[in-house]
């Protein structure tokens, strides 16, 4: 079946019985490559094929423009291994860059800049 036919079959079967769903959708199984590069970025995270569409550039844009989608992606990828979920690598990469670029006061327990005290100056003042 072609993609248009599959889309129509999926829409028709969404409110009907299981038998019709199976008959119409039998020829409409997406490959992992189609899922990885399809229209659903969250679904792309679930497959083992690396996406050409949902890269770190995409997730960088979404992290600031669509916080709900970004939060869902981060939550899904948490604890998932790269081998089974290679598209989570882009999400983790963007997340790591964001964490490292925050100001010190935004992450006080992760980064502190201390200035060493020169004890010889104390002796001079006394």
N, C-alpha and C positions, 0 to 999 in steps of 0.2 A: 504494500500500500504506500502511496505517497504521503508526504507530510500533511497536506491539506486534508486528505481523506482521514488520516489518523486523528487530526485535531477535531474534525467533525464527529468521528466515532467516539472520541473521549467525551465530548460535550453531550452527545445523545445518550451515552451510557451512564452519565453521572446520576441521573435520577431514575434509572430503570433497574431491572432485575439482574442478578449475577450472570445468568445464561447469556443475555444480550451483551453484557459487558465483555465476557470471555470471547464471544464470537467476533465482535467488532474490534476488540483490542488485540486479538491474536497476532495480527501482522504489524502491530504498532509498538513494538518494544524498542525503546531507545537504546542505542549503544552507549557505553561509558563515554566515548568521545563526544557524542551528541549531547549527553547530559552535561559534561564538563564545559562545553562551549554553547550551551543552550541559553534560554531566557531566564533561568532561575539560578541566581548566584549561590543561594544556600544549598540547593540540590547539587550544584557542581562540587561542593565541598565533600559530598558523600561518596564520590567515585575515585577509583585509583588512577584514572587518566588525568594527566596534568592539563589544565585549561590554558588556552592561548588568550582567552577573553578576560578571565578573572585573575589578573596578575596583581602584584603589589601596587601598581599605579591605580588600578581600579579600587582596591581596598583602601588606599590612602585617601582617595576622593570620597569614598563612602564613609570613612571614619569621621569626617567633619560634616558631610552633607546629609547623611542618613544614619543618625545615631542608633535607631532601633535595629536596622539591618546590621550595622556594625556590631552591636552588642550581641545579636543572635549568632553572628559568625564567630566572634570570640568565644562565646559560650560553647558552641558546637565543637570548635577546634581544641578546646582545653582538654588535655590528656590524650588526644588522638595522635597516633604515630604517623610520621611522614610517609612511610612506605605504603600504607593503606589509604592515606588521605593526603596526597601531595599538594592539593590545593589549599590546605590549611597552612602550608609553609608561608605563603604570601601574607596570610592573616597574621601569623606569628611574627613575621618580619616587620610588618607595619606597627604592630603592637610594641615590639621591642624598641623600634626607633622612637616611637612616641614616649615611651617610658624614659628613655635616655635623654630626650630633649626637654623634658620638664625642668622647670626651675628648681633649685634646691629647696626652697620653702614649700613647694608642692609635694616634695618627697623627702621630708627631713630625716627619715630613718635609713634612706638609701645613700645619701650623699651629704657629706659635711666637709667644708673647707676650713681648715684651722691654720692659723698663722703662728709659727713657732715664736716663742718668747725668747728674747735675747737676755740672758741673765746678767751679762756684763753691764748692761745699761742700768740695772737696778743698783749695782755696786757703785756706779759713778754718782748717782743721785744721793747716796747716803753720806 
